[in-house]
Amino acid sequence: MPTTTVFTLIKQLLTKKATNPFPVKYTPDNMHAAASLIESGKLSINPPIKVPPNYRGKLTYDVEACIGCQLCLKVCPAEALAFKPDEKKVKHYVSRCTFCGQCANICPKDCFVLTDEFLIAGLDKYSDDLILNP
């Protein structure tokens, strides 16, 4: 007698995928070597799926619009924000961020905006690419 699990499994097998496939057909031993092969055109990548609406990706921060109210610091559950008292501005550590969007929702000047950018990984979590307003 089939259970609900069997029906759920069949339904999941027949529905459209919602995640990106791995970038290359076969998992390489060394991803850095695979990246150089992709750049030279010797290896093709799987095309990514379209980013869904209201996707919460990497944040952008408008330094000029920020008034230094620190409301974003109070609501950030990941403590990804630090206040810079000499500038009265905020420093955002992307590597700590959970992309919840609470800072963007509470900011009275709309300094934070969630983009659809999702390729934000790096080898050094304190690189300038992963810190907004370093």
C-alpha positions as CSV (number, residue, x, y, z in Angstrom):
1,M,0.0,0.0,0.0
2,P,1.6,3.3,-1.1
3,T,2.2,5.9,1.6
4,T,2.2,9.7,1.4
5,T,6.0,9.5,1.2
6,V,5.8,7.6,-2.1
7,F,3.4,10.2,-3.5
8,T,5.6,13.1,-2.3
9,L,8.6,11.4,-3.9
10,I,6.9,11.0,-7.3
11,K,5.6,14.6,-7.2
12,Q,9.2,15.9,-6.5
13,L,10.6,13.8,-9.4
14,L,8.1,15.3,-11.8
15,T,8.3,19.0,-10.8
16,K,10.6,21.6,-12.3
17,K,13.9,22.1,-10.4
18,A,14.2,25.2,-8.3
19,T,17.9,25.2,-7.7
20,N,20.9,25.8,-10.0
21,P,22.7,22.7,-11.2
22,F,26.4,22.4,-10.5
23,P,28.3,24.7,-12.9
24,V,30.0,21.9,-14.8
25,K,28.8,18.5,-16.0
26,Y,31.2,16.5,-13.8
27,T,32.6,17.5,-10.5
28,P,36.3,18.4,-11.0
29,D,39.0,17.4,-8.6
30,N,40.2,21.0,-8.5
31,M,37.7,23.8,-8.9
32,H,40.4,26.4,-9.4
33,A,41.7,24.4,-12.4
34,A,38.1,24.1,-13.7
35,A,37.6,27.9,-13.4
36,S,40.7,28.5,-15.6
37,L,39.4,25.9,-18.1
38,I,36.0,27.8,-18.2
39,E,37.8,31.1,-18.8
40,S,39.8,29.7,-21.7
41,G,36.6,28.2,-23.2
42,K,37.8,24.5,-22.9
43,L,35.0,23.7,-20.5
44,S,31.3,24.7,-20.8
45,I,29.2,25.5,-17.8
46,N,25.5,24.8,-17.1
47,P,23.4,28.0,-17.5
48,P,22.0,29.3,-14.2
49,I,18.3,29.4,-13.6
50,K,16.5,32.8,-13.6
51,V,16.6,34.6,-10.3
52,P,13.1,34.6,-8.8
53,P,11.4,37.8,-7.9
54,N,12.0,39.1,-4.3
55,Y,15.3,37.2,-4.1
56,R,17.3,38.3,-1.1
57,G,20.9,38.4,-2.5
58,K,23.9,40.5,-1.7
59,L,23.3,43.9,-0.1
60,T,24.3,47.2,-1.5
61,Y,24.9,50.1,0.9
62,D,24.6,53.8,0.1
63,V,27.1,55.4,2.4
64,E,26.1,58.9,1.5
65,A,22.4,58.4,2.4
66,C,23.3,56.8,5.8
67,I,22.5,59.1,8.8
68,G,24.1,56.8,11.4
69,C,21.0,56.0,13.3
70,Q,22.2,52.5,14.0
71,L,18.8,50.9,13.8
72,C,20.2,48.3,11.4
73,L,22.7,47.2,14.1
74,K,19.9,46.6,16.6
75,V,17.9,44.3,14.3
76,C,20.7,42.3,12.7
77,P,20.5,38.7,14.0
78,A,23.9,37.7,12.6
79,E,25.8,40.7,14.0
80,A,27.1,41.3,10.5
81,L,27.1,45.1,11.0
82,A,29.6,47.2,12.9
83,F,29.4,51.0,13.6
84,K,32.2,53.2,12.6
85,P,31.9,56.1,15.1
86,D,34.5,58.4,13.5
87,E,32.5,58.3,10.2
88,K,29.0,57.8,11.8
89,K,28.5,55.0,9.2
90,V,28.1,51.3,9.2
91,K,30.5,48.5,8.0
92,H,28.8,45.4,6.7
93,Y,30.5,42.0,6.7
94,V,28.9,40.0,3.9
95,S,30.5,36.8,5.1
96,R,28.5,36.9,8.3
97,C,25.2,38.1,6.7
98,T,22.2,35.7,6.6
99,F,20.5,37.9,4.0
100,C,17.4,38.2,6.1
101,G,16.7,41.7,4.9
102,Q,15.9,43.2,8.3
103,C,18.4,46.0,7.9
104,A,16.9,47.0,4.6
105,N,13.4,46.9,6.1
106,I,14.2,49.1,9.1
107,C,16.5,51.7,7.5
108,P,14.6,55.0,7.3
109,K,16.8,56.3,4.4
110,D,16.8,53.0,2.4
111,C,20.6,52.7,2.6
112,F,20.5,49.0,2.3
113,V,19.0,47.3,-0.8
114,L,18.9,43.5,-1.4
115,T,20.1,42.7,-5.0
116,D,19.7,39.6,-7.1
117,E,23.5,38.9,-7.0
118,F,24.3,35.5,-5.5
119,L,27.9,34.8,-6.6
120,I,29.6,36.4,-3.6
121,A,31.9,33.6,-2.3
122,G,35.6,34.2,-1.8
123,L,38.7,32.6,-0.2
124,D,39.2,35.5,2.3
125,K,36.2,36.5,4.3
126,Y,37.7,39.8,5.2
127,S,38.5,40.8,1.6
128,D,37.3,44.2,0.3
129,D,34.8,42.3,-1.9
130,L,33.0,40.9,1.1
131,I,33.0,44.1,3.3
132,L,30.7,47.0,2.4
133,N,32.3,50.3,3.5
134,P,35.6,48.9,4.8
